[in-house]
Amino acid sequence: MKAYKDYRESLMKRLKDPKEAAAYINAASETGEQEDLLVAIRNVVASHGNVQQIAQRAHIPRTHLYSMFGKKGNPEIGTVNRLLPVLGLRFAVAPV
């Protein structure tokens, strides 16, 4: 299982960089699957470490942050807009 651990550690390190995180989330959004996008955002949140601090800075209850990116999560756009700046990101729309 070492290969997985190395990959996960490497991914978490790279996702701390806002440019890497944005590219990662954008790539996940291109699949058209909501679950892929939620997993990508969840991984970016995890890369920043302390979820409690992230939730506080975004003014989102910690339990809500966990549930909105779970398997049945369905975060509202307003909540995502409060979360992204804490991660060094912003919501944007681009032409197809």
Biopython code that builds the backbone (N, CA, C, O; Angstrom):
import numpy as np
from Bio.PDB.StructureBuilder import StructureBuilder

atoms = [
    (1, "MET", "N", (0.811, -1.212, 0.000)),
    (1, "MET", "CA", (0.000, 0.000, 0.000)),
    (1, "MET", "C", (0.846, 1.264, 0.000)),
    (1, "MET", "O", (0.293, 2.364, -0.010)),
    (2, "LYS", "N", (2.129, 1.147, 0.011)),
    (2, "LYS", "CA", (2.995, 2.309, 0.039)),
    (2, "LYS", "C", (2.766, 3.228, -1.163)),
    (2, "LYS", "O", (2.793, 4.450, -1.020)),
    (3, "ALA", "N", (2.542, 2.651, -2.344)),
    (3, "ALA", "CA", (2.336, 3.470, -3.540)),
    (3, "ALA", "C", (1.141, 4.402, -3.359)),
    (3, "ALA", "O", (1.207, 5.572, -3.736)),
    (4, "TYR", "N", (0.051, 3.894, -2.787)),
    (4, "TYR", "CA", (-1.122, 4.728, -2.557)),
    (4, "TYR", "C", (-0.794, 5.850, -1.584)),
    (4, "TYR", "O", (-1.170, 7.003, -1.798)),
    (5, "LYS", "N", (-0.093, 5.504, -0.519)),
    (5, "LYS", "CA", (0.252, 6.506, 0.483)),
    (5, "LYS", "C", (1.119, 7.601, -0.139)),
    (5, "LYS", "O", (0.892, 8.786, 0.105)),
    (6, "ASP", "N", (2.101, 7.213, -0.934)),
    (6, "ASP", "CA", (2.953, 8.192, -1.590)),
    (6, "ASP", "C", (2.150, 9.087, -2.528)),
    (6, "ASP", "O", (2.366, 10.298, -2.578)),
    (7, "TYR", "N", (1.221, 8.483, -3.272)),
    (7, "TYR", "CA", (0.382, 9.269, -4.182)),
    (7, "TYR", "C", (-0.469, 10.257, -3.397)),
    (7, "TYR", "O", (-0.543, 11.435, -3.747)),
    (8, "ARG", "N", (-1.110, 9.777, -2.338)),
    (8, "ARG", "CA", (-1.984, 10.626, -1.529)),
    (8, "ARG", "C", (-1.196, 11.785, -0.909)),
    (8, "ARG", "O", (-1.645, 12.931, -0.932)),
    (9, "GLU", "N", (-0.028, 11.480, -0.362)),
    (9, "GLU", "CA", (0.801, 12.527, 0.231)),
    (9, "GLU", "C", (1.216, 13.546, -0.827)),
    (9, "GLU", "O", (1.190, 14.752, -0.582)),
    (10, "SER", "N", (1.596, 13.057, -1.992)),
    (10, "SER", "CA", (1.999, 13.943, -3.082)),
    (10, "SER", "C", (0.833, 14.811, -3.539)),
    (10, "SER", "O", (0.996, 16.009, -3.770)),
    (11, "LEU", "N", (-0.335, 14.209, -3.667)),
    (11, "LEU", "CA", (-1.528, 14.951, -4.072)),
    (11, "LEU", "C", (-1.854, 16.036, -3.056)),
    (11, "LEU", "O", (-2.105, 17.180, -3.437)),
    (12, "MET", "N", (-1.854, 15.699, -1.774)),
    (12, "MET", "CA", (-2.177, 16.668, -0.733)),
    (12, "MET", "C", (-1.181, 17.833, -0.744)),
    (12, "MET", "O", (-1.568, 18.982, -0.528)),
    (13, "LYS", "N", (0.065, 17.546, -0.987)),
    (13, "LYS", "CA", (1.076, 18.596, -1.045)),
    (13, "LYS", "C", (0.814, 19.521, -2.237)),
    (13, "LYS", "O", (0.871, 20.744, -2.103)),
    (14, "ARG", "N", (0.529, 18.935, -3.398)),
    (14, "ARG", "CA", (0.290, 19.739, -4.602)),
    (14, "ARG", "C", (-0.974, 20.585, -4.485)),
    (14, "ARG", "O", (-1.014, 21.711, -4.979)),
    (15, "LEU", "N", (-2.004, 20.049, -3.837)),
    (15, "LEU", "CA", (-3.282, 20.759, -3.756)),
    (15, "LEU", "C", (-3.250, 21.950, -2.808)),
    (15, "LEU", "O", (-4.218, 22.709, -2.753)),
    (16, "LYS", "N", (-2.187, 22.132, -2.075)),
    (16, "LYS", "CA", (-2.050, 23.338, -1.243)),
    (16, "LYS", "C", (-1.805, 24.563, -2.106)),
    (16, "LYS", "O", (-2.090, 25.685, -1.689)),
    (17, "ASP", "N", (-1.279, 24.357, -3.305)),
    (17, "ASP", "CA", (-1.026, 25.445, -4.256)),
    (17, "ASP", "C", (-2.347, 25.793, -4.946)),
    (17, "ASP", "O", (-2.933, 24.930, -5.600)),
    (18, "PRO", "N", (-2.834, 27.035, -4.819)),
    (18, "PRO", "CA", (-4.116, 27.399, -5.421)),
    (18, "PRO", "C", (-4.188, 27.132, -6.930)),
    (18, "PRO", "O", (-5.249, 26.761, -7.434)),
    (19, "LYS", "N", (-3.096, 27.311, -7.647)),
    (19, "LYS", "CA", (-3.123, 27.047, -9.095)),
    (19, "LYS", "C", (-3.328, 25.566, -9.373)),
    (19, "LYS", "O", (-4.098, 25.196, -10.259)),
    (20, "GLU", "N", (-2.641, 24.720, -8.618)),
    (20, "GLU", "CA", (-2.805, 23.263, -8.765)),
    (20, "GLU", "C", (-4.218, 22.856, -8.364)),
    (20, "GLU", "O", (-4.854, 22.044, -9.035)),
    (21, "ALA", "N", (-4.702, 23.427, -7.264)),
    (21, "ALA", "CA", (-6.039, 23.094, -6.776)),
    (21, "ALA", "C", (-7.098, 23.489, -7.800)),
    (21, "ALA", "O", (-8.037, 22.732, -8.048)),
    (22, "ALA", "N", (-6.951, 24.665, -8.393)),
    (22, "ALA", "CA", (-7.917, 25.123, -9.398)),
    (22, "ALA", "C", (-7.913, 24.195, -10.614)),
    (22, "ALA", "O", (-8.976, 23.829, -11.115)),
    (23, "ALA", "N", (-6.744, 23.818, -11.081)),
    (23, "ALA", "CA", (-6.651, 22.917, -12.236)),
    (23, "ALA", "C", (-7.271, 21.558, -11.904)),
    (23, "ALA", "O", (-7.953, 20.964, -12.739)),
    (24, "TYR", "N", (-7.034, 21.072, -10.693)),
    (24, "TYR", "CA", (-7.570, 19.789, -10.241)),
    (24, "TYR", "C", (-9.100, 19.824, -10.195)),
    (24, "TYR", "O", (-9.760, 18.906, -10.682)),
    (25, "ILE", "N", (-9.653, 20.875, -9.616)),
    (25, "ILE", "CA", (-11.111, 21.007, -9.529)),
    (25, "ILE", "C", (-11.709, 21.186, -10.918)),
    (25, "ILE", "O", (-12.744, 20.593, -11.221)),
    (26, "ASN", "N", (-11.081, 21.989, -11.762)),
    (26, "ASN", "CA", (-11.588, 22.182, -13.122)),
    (26, "ASN", "C", (-11.584, 20.875, -13.906)),
    (26, "ASN", "O", (-12.533, 20.593, -14.637)),
    (27, "ALA", "N", (-10.537, 20.078, -13.764)),
    (27, "ALA", "CA", (-10.478, 18.791, -14.454)),
    (27, "ALA", "C", (-11.602, 17.877, -13.961)),
    (27, "ALA", "O", (-12.226, 17.175, -14.756)),
    (28, "ALA", "N", (-11.856, 17.887, -12.667)),
    (28, "ALA", "CA", (-12.935, 17.063, -12.115)),
    (28, "ALA", "C", (-14.298, 17.521, -12.623)),
    (28, "ALA", "O", (-15.191, 16.702, -12.838)),
    (29, "SER", "N", (-14.457, 18.821, -12.815)),
    (29, "SER", "CA", (-15.754, 19.337, -13.271)),
    (29, "SER", "C", (-16.025, 18.968, -14.726)),
    (29, "SER", "O", (-17.180, 18.930, -15.151)),
    (30, "GLU", "N", (-14.982, 18.697, -15.483)),
    (30, "GLU", "CA", (-15.146, 18.371, -16.898)),
    (30, "GLU", "C", (-15.770, 17.000, -17.124)),
    (30, "GLU", "O", (-16.240, 16.715, -18.226)),
    (31, "THR", "N", (-15.783, 16.151, -16.109)),
    (31, "THR", "CA", (-16.401, 14.831, -16.281)),
    (31, "THR", "C", (-17.917, 14.934, -16.342)),
    (31, "THR", "O", (-18.588, 14.042, -16.861)),
    (32, "GLY", "N", (-18.455, 16.035, -15.804)),
    (32, "GLY", "CA", (-19.899, 16.201, -15.775)),
    (32, "GLY", "C", (-20.567, 15.468, -14.615)),
    (32, "GLY", "O", (-21.787, 15.523, -14.461)),
    (33, "GLU", "N", (-19.776, 14.791, -13.811)),
    (33, "GLU", "CA", (-20.314, 14.055, -12.668)),
    (33, "GLU", "C", (-20.148, 14.872, -11.396)),
    (33, "GLU", "O", (-19.032, 15.252, -11.042)),
    (34, "GLN", "N", (-21.246, 15.141, -10.711)),
    (34, "GLN", "CA", (-21.192, 15.940, -9.497)),
    (34, "GLN", "C", (-20.292, 15.299, -8.451)),
    (34, "GLN", "O", (-19.571, 16.000, -7.741)),
    (35, "GLU", "N", (-20.325, 13.977, -8.347)),
    (35, "GLU", "CA", (-19.519, 13.292, -7.338)),
    (35, "GLU", "C", (-18.028, 13.543, -7.561)),
    (35, "GLU", "O", (-17.280, 13.692, -6.595)),
    (36, "ASP", "N", (-17.589, 13.591, -8.818)),
    (36, "ASP", "CA", (-16.179, 13.864, -9.115)),
    (36, "ASP", "C", (-15.782, 15.255, -8.623)),
    (36, "ASP", "O", (-14.707, 15.443, -8.054)),
    (37, "LEU", "N", (-16.659, 16.212, -8.850)),
    (37, "LEU", "CA", (-16.395, 17.575, -8.412)),
    (37, "LEU", "C", (-16.348, 17.656, -6.888)),
    (37, "LEU", "O", (-15.476, 18.321, -6.328)),
    (38, "LEU", "N", (-17.271, 16.991, -6.224)),
    (38, "LEU", "CA", (-17.302, 17.015, -4.761)),
    (38, "LEU", "C", (-16.066, 16.359, -4.165)),
    (38, "LEU", "O", (-15.521, 16.846, -3.175)),
    (39, "VAL", "N", (-15.618, 15.257, -4.759)),
    (39, "VAL", "CA", (-14.405, 14.589, -4.278)),
    (39, "VAL", "C", (-13.202, 15.509, -4.448)),
    (39, "VAL", "O", (-12.348, 15.586, -3.564)),
    (40, "ALA", "N", (-13.132, 16.204, -5.574)),
    (40, "ALA", "CA", (-12.006, 17.114, -5.825)),
    (40, "ALA", "C", (-11.982, 18.236, -4.796)),
    (40, "ALA", "O", (-10.928, 18.541, -4.237)),
    (41, "ILE", "N", (-13.121, 18.848, -4.543)),
    (41, "ILE", "CA", (-13.161, 19.928, -3.553)),
    (41, "ILE", "C", (-12.841, 19.375, -2.168)),
    (41, "ILE", "O", (-12.114, 20.008, -1.402)),
    (42, "ARG", "N", (-13.375, 18.208, -1.842)),
    (42, "ARG", "CA", (-13.076, 17.581, -0.550)),
    (42, "ARG", "C", (-11.576, 17.338, -0.396)),
    (42, "ARG", "O", (-11.027, 17.547, 0.685)),
    (43, "ASN", "N", (-10.909, 16.900, -1.461)),
    (43, "ASN", "CA", (-9.466, 16.674, -1.399)),
    (43, "ASN", "C", (-8.706, 17.985, -1.206)),
    (43, "ASN", "O", (-7.712, 18.023, -0.482)),
    (44, "VAL", "N", (-9.161, 19.047, -1.842)),
    (44, "VAL", "CA", (-8.509, 20.346, -1.657)),
    (44, "VAL", "C", (-8.678, 20.808, -0.209)),
    (44, "VAL", "O", (-7.727, 21.295, 0.402)),
    (45, "VAL", "N", (-9.877, 20.657, 0.337)),
    (45, "VAL", "CA", (-10.100, 21.003, 1.745)),
    (45, "VAL", "C", (-9.168, 20.182, 2.630)),
    (45, "VAL", "O", (-8.528, 20.727, 3.528)),
    (46, "ALA", "N", (-9.088, 18.886, 2.386)),
    (46, "ALA", "CA", (-8.234, 17.999, 3.194)),
    (46, "ALA", "C", (-6.765, 18.397, 3.093)),
    (46, "ALA", "O", (-6.019, 18.252, 4.061)),
    (47, "SER", "N", (-6.351, 18.887, 1.958)),
    (47, "SER", "CA", (-4.948, 19.269, 1.773)),
    (47, "SER", "C", (-4.554, 20.443, 2.660)),
    (47, "SER", "O", (-3.376, 20.633, 2.964)),
    (48, "HIS", "N", (-5.533, 21.220, 3.067)),
    (48, "HIS", "CA", (-5.269, 22.399, 3.896)),
    (48, "HIS", "C", (-5.259, 22.073, 5.384)),
    (48, "HIS", "O", (-5.056, 22.953, 6.220)),
    (49, "GLY", "N", (-5.481, 20.797, 5.710)),
    (49, "GLY", "CA", (-5.315, 20.372, 7.093)),
    (49, "GLY", "C", (-6.532, 20.500, 7.969)),
    (49, "GLY", "O", (-7.486, 19.739, 7.809)),
    (50, "ASN", "N", (-6.528, 21.422, 8.873)),
    (50, "ASN", "CA", (-7.508, 21.530, 9.936)),
    (50, "ASN", "C", (-8.882, 21.967, 9.413)),
    (50, "ASN", "O", (-9.111, 23.145, 9.138)),
    (51, "VAL", "N", (-9.780, 21.003, 9.283)),
    (51, "VAL", "CA", (-11.117, 21.274, 8.753)),
    (51, "VAL", "C", (-11.879, 22.217, 9.668)),
    (51, "VAL", "O", (-12.650, 23.050, 9.191)),
    (52, "GLN", "N", (-11.678, 22.103, 10.966)),
    (52, "GLN", "CA", (-12.355, 22.993, 11.919)),
    (52, "GLN", "C", (-12.008, 24.449, 11.629)),
    (52, "GLN", "O", (-12.895, 25.302, 11.599)),
    (53, "GLN", "N", (-10.730, 24.740, 11.416)),
    (53, "GLN", "CA", (-10.311, 26.110, 11.128)),
    (53, "GLN", "C", (-10.852, 26.586, 9.785)),
    (53, "GLN", "O", (-11.268, 27.737, 9.655)),
    (54, "ILE", "N", (-10.848, 25.721, 8.806)),
    (54, "ILE", "CA", (-11.382, 26.080, 7.489)),
    (54, "ILE", "C", (-12.862, 26.411, 7.609)),
    (54, "ILE", "O", (-13.323, 27.413, 7.062)),
    (55, "ALA", "N", (-13.602, 25.580, 8.318)),
    (55, "ALA", "CA", (-15.029, 25.812, 8.514)),
    (55, "ALA", "C", (-15.279, 27.137, 9.233)),
    (55, "ALA", "O", (-16.171, 27.893, 8.849)),
    (56, "GLN", "N", (-14.501, 27.418, 10.265)),
    (56, "GLN", "CA", (-14.667, 28.671, 11.000)),
    (56, "GLN", "C", (-14.390, 29.876, 10.100)),
    (56, "GLN", "O", (-15.152, 30.843, 10.092)),
    (57, "ARG", "N", (-13.304, 29.809, 9.350)),
    (57, "ARG", "CA", (-12.953, 30.934, 8.469)),
    (57, "ARG", "C", (-13.989, 31.147, 7.375)),
    (57, "ARG", "O", (-14.193, 32.276, 6.928)),
    (58, "ALA", "N", (-14.648, 30.070, 6.936)),
    (58, "ALA", "CA", (-15.671, 30.168, 5.890)),
    (58, "ALA", "C", (-17.067, 30.424, 6.464)),
    (58, "ALA", "O", (-18.034, 30.585, 5.719)),
    (59, "HIS", "N", (-17.160, 30.459, 7.801)),
    (59, "HIS", "CA", (-18.445, 30.653, 8.487)),
    (59, "HIS", "C", (-19.441, 29.557, 8.106)),
    (59, "HIS", "O", (-20.608, 29.816, 7.813)),
    (60, "ILE", "N", (-18.927, 28.313, 8.121)),
    (60, "ILE", "CA", (-19.725, 27.127, 7.829)),
    (60, "ILE", "C", (-19.551, 26.176, 9.011)),
    (60, "ILE", "O", (-18.421, 25.923, 9.427)),
    (61, "PRO", "N", (-20.644, 25.641, 9.563)),
    (61, "PRO", "CA", (-20.478, 24.656, 10.633)),
    (61, "PRO", "C", (-19.632, 23.465, 10.147)),
    (61, "PRO", "O", (-19.821, 22.981, 9.031)),
    (62, "ARG", "N", (-18.715, 23.007, 10.981)),
    (62, "ARG", "CA", (-17.814, 21.915, 10.605)),
    (62, "ARG", "C", (-18.590, 20.691, 10.138)),
    (62, "ARG", "O", (-18.225, 20.068, 9.141)),
    (63, "THR", "N", (-19.648, 20.344, 10.847)),
    (63, "THR", "CA", (-20.433, 19.159, 10.474)),
    (63, "THR", "C", (-21.082, 19.349, 9.108)),
    (63, "THR", "O", (-21.224, 18.393, 8.346)),
    (64, "HIS", "N", (-21.476, 20.576, 8.800)),
    (64, "HIS", "CA", (-22.070, 20.871, 7.497)),
    (64, "HIS", "C", (-21.019, 20.736, 6.397)),
    (64, "HIS", "O", (-21.308, 20.243, 5.307)),
    (65, "LEU", "N", (-19.813, 21.174, 6.691)),
    (65, "LEU", "CA", (-18.728, 21.064, 5.718)),
    (65, "LEU", "C", (-18.465, 19.593, 5.387)),
    (65, "LEU", "O", (-18.296, 19.236, 4.221)),
    (66, "TYR", "N", (-18.432, 18.747, 6.410)),
    (66, "TYR", "CA", (-18.232, 17.314, 6.179)),
    (66, "TYR", "C", (-19.368, 16.722, 5.349)),
    (66, "TYR", "O", (-19.125, 15.978, 4.399)),
    (67, "SER", "N", (-20.607, 17.053, 5.706)),
    (67, "SER", "CA", (-21.745, 16.437, 5.024)),
    (67, "SER", "C", (-21.922, 16.945, 3.598)),
    (67, "SER", "O", (-22.369, 16.192, 2.733)),
    (68, "MET", "N", (-21.586, 18.192, 3.336)),
    (68, "MET", "CA", (-21.816, 18.715, 1.988)),
    (68, "MET", "C", (-20.886, 18.101, 0.952)),
    (68, "MET", "O", (-21.188, 18.131, -0.241)),
    (69, "PHE", "N", (-19.754, 17.542, 1.388)),
    (69, "PHE", "CA", (-18.854, 16.899, 0.450)),
    (69, "PHE", "C", (-18.827, 15.384, 0.615)),
    (69, "PHE", "O", (-17.929, 14.716, 0.103)),
    (70, "GLY", "N", (-19.809, 14.843, 1.330)),
    (70, "GLY", "CA", (-19.941, 13.401, 1.463)),
    (70, "GLY", "C", (-20.576, 12.814, 0.214)),
    (70, "GLY", "O", (-20.868, 13.535, -0.741)),
    (71, "LYS", "N", (-20.789, 11.505, 0.223)),
    (71, "LYS", "CA", (-21.349, 10.815, -0.946)),
    (71, "LYS", "C", (-22.718, 11.347, -1.349)),
    (71, "LYS", "O", (-23.051, 11.364, -2.534)),
    (72, "LYS", "N", (-23.507, 11.779, -0.383)),
    (72, "LYS", "CA", (-24.838, 12.304, -0.690)),
    (72, "LYS", "C", (-24.872, 13.824, -0.592)),
    (72, "LYS", "O", (-25.944, 14.428, -0.535)),
    (73, "GLY", "N", (-23.708, 14.428, -0.575)),
    (73, "GLY", "CA", (-23.618, 15.875, -0.433)),
    (73, "GLY", "C", (-24.178, 16.612, -1.640)),
    (73, "GLY", "O", (-24.133, 16.127, -2.770)),
    (74, "ASN", "N", (-24.698, 17.778, -1.369)),
    (74, "ASN", "CA", (-25.246, 18.629, -2.416)),
    (74, "ASN", "C", (-25.096, 20.080, -1.959)),
    (74, "ASN", "O", (-26.085, 20.725, -1.613)),
    (75, "PRO", "N", (-23.854, 20.601, -1.956)),
    (75, "PRO", "CA", (-23.640, 21.940, -1.409)),
    (75, "PRO", "C", (-24.313, 23.020, -2.243)),
    (75, "PRO", "O", (-24.425, 22.915, -3.464)),
    (76, "GLU", "N", (-24.749, 24.041, -1.560)),
    (76, "GLU", "CA", (-25.342, 25.196, -2.237)),
    (76, "GLU", "C", (-24.228, 26.087, -2.748)),
    (76, "GLU", "O", (-23.144, 26.132, -2.165)),
    (77, "ILE", "N", (-24.487, 26.786, -3.820)),
    (77, "ILE", "CA", (-23.472, 27.636, -4.444)),
    (77, "ILE", "C", (-22.981, 28.712, -3.482)),
    (77, "ILE", "O", (-21.801, 29.063, -3.495)),
    (78, "GLY", "N", (-23.870, 29.235, -2.655)),
    (78, "GLY", "CA", (-23.471, 30.251, -1.679)),
    (78, "GLY", "C", (-22.478, 29.714, -0.672)),
    (78, "GLY", "O", (-21.558, 30.423, -0.266)),
    (79, "THR", "N", (-22.656, 28.471, -0.265)),
    (79, "THR", "CA", (-21.737, 27.842, 0.677)),
    (79, "THR", "C", (-20.382, 27.631, 0.025)),
    (79, "THR", "O", (-19.347, 27.880, 0.643)),
    (80, "VAL", "N", (-20.384, 27.176, -1.213)),
    (80, "VAL", "CA", (-19.126, 26.979, -1.945)),
    (80, "VAL", "C", (-18.418, 28.318, -2.127)),
    (80, "VAL", "O", (-17.193, 28.388, -2.033)),
    (81, "ASN", "N", (-19.175, 29.377, -2.385)),
    (81, "ASN", "CA", (-18.584, 30.709, -2.547)),
    (81, "ASN", "C", (-17.947, 31.221, -1.258)),
    (81, "ASN", "O", (-17.005, 32.012, -1.316)),
    (82, "ARG", "N", (-18.435, 30.790, -0.101)),
    (82, "ARG", "CA", (-17.804, 31.167, 1.166)),
    (82, "ARG", "C", (-16.562, 30.327, 1.432)),
    (82, "ARG", "O", (-15.617, 30.788, 2.071)),
    (83, "LEU", "N", (-16.568, 29.101, 0.941)),
    (83, "LEU", "CA", (-15.461, 28.178, 1.192)),
    (83, "LEU", "C", (-14.249, 28.438, 0.296)),
    (83, "LEU", "O", (-13.116, 28.431, 0.776)),
    (84, "LEU", "N", (-14.473, 28.666, -0.985)),
    (84, "LEU", "CA", (-13.360, 28.773, -1.926)),
    (84, "LEU", "C", (-12.319, 29.834, -1.570)),
    (84, "LEU", "O", (-11.127, 29.539, -1.662)),
    (85, "PRO", "N", (-12.695, 31.050, -1.170)),
    (85, "PRO", "CA", (-11.667, 32.035, -0.821)),
    (85, "PRO", "C", (-10.760, 31.607, 0.332)),
    (85, "PRO", "O", (-9.588, 31.982, 0.376)),
    (86, "VAL", "N", (-11.297, 30.830, 1.254)),
    (86, "VAL", "CA", (-10.495, 30.317, 2.365)),
    (86, "VAL", "C", (-9.394, 29.391, 1.834)),
    (86, "VAL", "O", (-8.332, 29.261, 2.443)),
    (87, "LEU", "N", (-9.664, 28.753, 0.696)),
    (87, "LEU", "CA", (-8.719, 27.839, 0.073)),
    (87, "LEU", "C", (-7.833, 28.536, -0.960)),
    (87, "LEU", "O", (-7.021, 27.896, -1.627)),
    (88, "GLY", "N", (-8.001, 29.862, -1.083)),
    (88, "GLY", "CA", (-7.219, 30.617, -2.060)),
    (88, "GLY", "C", (-7.782, 30.532, -3.465)),
    (88, "GLY", "O", (-7.063, 30.736, -4.443)),
    (89, "LEU", "N", (-9.076, 30.231, -3.567)),
    (89, "LEU", "CA", (-9.717, 30.043, -4.865)),
    (89, "LEU", "C", (-10.941, 30.947, -4.996)),
    (89, "LEU", "O", (-11.379, 31.562, -4.024)),
    (90, "ARG", "N", (-11.482, 31.018, -6.200)),
    (90, "ARG", "CA", (-12.734, 31.720, -6.425)),
    (90, "ARG", "C", (-13.526, 30.998, -7.496)),
    (90, "ARG", "O", (-12.964, 30.265, -8.310)),
    (91, "PHE", "N", (-14.807, 31.204, -7.493)),
    (91, "PHE", "CA", (-15.695, 30.595, -8.474)),
    (91, "PHE", "C", (-15.620, 31.408, -9.753)),
    (91, "PHE", "O", (-15.637, 32.638, -9.708)),
    (92, "ALA", "N", (-15.536, 30.734, -10.893)),
    (92, "ALA", "CA", (-15.498, 31.412, -12.178)),
    (92, "ALA", "C", (-16.210, 30.560, -13.214)),
    (92, "ALA", "O", (-16.331, 29.345, -13.057)),
    (93, "VAL", "N", (-16.675, 31.201, -14.262)),
    (93, "VAL", "CA", (-17.311, 30.510, -15.363)),
    (93, "VAL", "C", (-16.536, 30.830, -16.629)),
    (93, "VAL", "O", (-16.113, 31.967, -16.834)),
    (94, "ALA", "N", (-16.350, 29.824, -17.478)),
    (94, "ALA", "CA", (-15.595, 30.015, -18.710)),
    (94, "ALA", "C", (-16.432, 29.498, -19.884)),
    (94, "ALA", "O", (-17.270, 28.613, -19.707)),
    (95, "PRO", "N", (-16.209, 30.046, -21.070)),
    (95, "PRO", "CA", (-16.953, 29.545, -22.222)),
    (95, "PRO", "C", (-16.519, 28.116, -22.566)),
    (95, "PRO", "O", (-15.387, 27.716, -22.296)),
    (96, "VAL", "N", (-17.420, 27.374, -23.152)),
    (96, "VAL", "CA", (-17.137, 25.982, -23.540)),
    (96, "VAL", "C", (-16.221, 25.962, -24.745)),
    (96, "VAL", "O", (-15.862, 24.890, -25.230)),
]
sb = StructureBuilder()
sb.init_structure("model")
sb.init_model(0)
sb.init_chain("A")
sb.init_seg("    ")
for serial, (resi, resn, name, xyz) in enumerate(atoms, 1):
    if name == "N":
        sb.init_residue(resn, " ", resi, " ")
    sb.init_atom(name, np.array(xyz, "f"), 0.0, 1.0, " ", f" {name:<3s}", serial, name[0])
structure = sb.get_structure()
